[in-house]
Amino acid sequence: MLGRPKYDIISIGDPVIDSFLFVDDIEVKKIGKDLKAIINWGDKLPVQKFYKSVAGNASNNAIGSSRLGLKTAYFCIAGDDAGGREIKHRMQEEGVSTEYLHFDKTHGTNYHTVLSHEGERTIFVYHEHRHYHFPHLAKSKWVYLTSMPQGFEKIYPPLVKYLDEYKVKLGFNPGTYQLKAGIKVNKPILARTDVLSVNVEEAQRWVGDDTRDPEELCKRLRKLGPKAVALTDGRKGAYSHSEEGFFYIPEFPGPRIEATGAGDSFTTAYIAALVYGKTHAEALQWGPVNAGSVVQKIGPIDGLLSRNALETHLAKLKSFRAIPVTDLKAKDKVLKMVAKKKD
């Protein structure tokens, strides 16, 4: 594996097939700290629109990275069924190498049902049991590690060896099971993470919910090992914390039809910018542009941008730039700006 890397990025994680149900007959109420969806139990609810898509955090990253011009491969396991064949075919269509995509002849493909209402969504998740065995990966500049099923920790030792031996950079966007496993289980990965991407609620799960201060959350997360943190806060914007400093950027302006994949598209573009030699402040500009395009389409893939399209969007809106938060005055200004934004 000496010499030039074969890939710019290898995505690792579980693929799924998403089914989207657009339902109007839902009431959303804030109960305590949480928003709850209320429906009439036992009723037959009319569905206004139905849509199906290949999805999953790593799938979204692989396709998004390829569209942004990166040479991309995907390490995953799919069911040996119609869903699995659909996933492989879509990757090949998008120019993603499937040399590390394996079919499970015992367990089927994972499926999500996405309940969408007024631009937001709740996801019902069904994942099959998997036995992951770390393959002999070709050399890559980056690895993107994200949502995996129970038993994910078995690939950590060989992944760590691979990262260390070939000096591969790591982007880490932990999924549900990785977050639930806690800091101790993820410590070897966090120690080698170049960019940790989480939302505010995920950050609080790992470093404490006694604060929602984005800078404090980023500092606490970086103490766990990551060199940089990309922290998203839904429609209120996002933050970057690294050696370059602390930056904020608002949501990219535009309509929102459906939000699935917004976080994945943000992180995908953020890391792609770094692969291209951009700064973290510039990467923080790339993320919301990609996410802003994705939420204008149904599903996590159709709105993913090419590099040329992304840079064209940025060029047209020259005022959309990362805001450096260099002192308390700048921080107070940003926090007041964020407080006015819709959740």
Helices and strands as residue ranges (DSSP letters): E 7-12, E 16-22, E 27-31, E 34-38, E 49-55, H 57-67, E 72-79, H 82-93, E 101-104, E 110-117, E 120-126, E 140-145, G 152-155, H 156-166, E 169-172, H 176-190, E 195-199, H 200-207, H 214-222, E 229-232, G 234-236, E 238-242, E 245-249, H 262-275, H 280-294, H 307-316, E 323-324, H 328-339
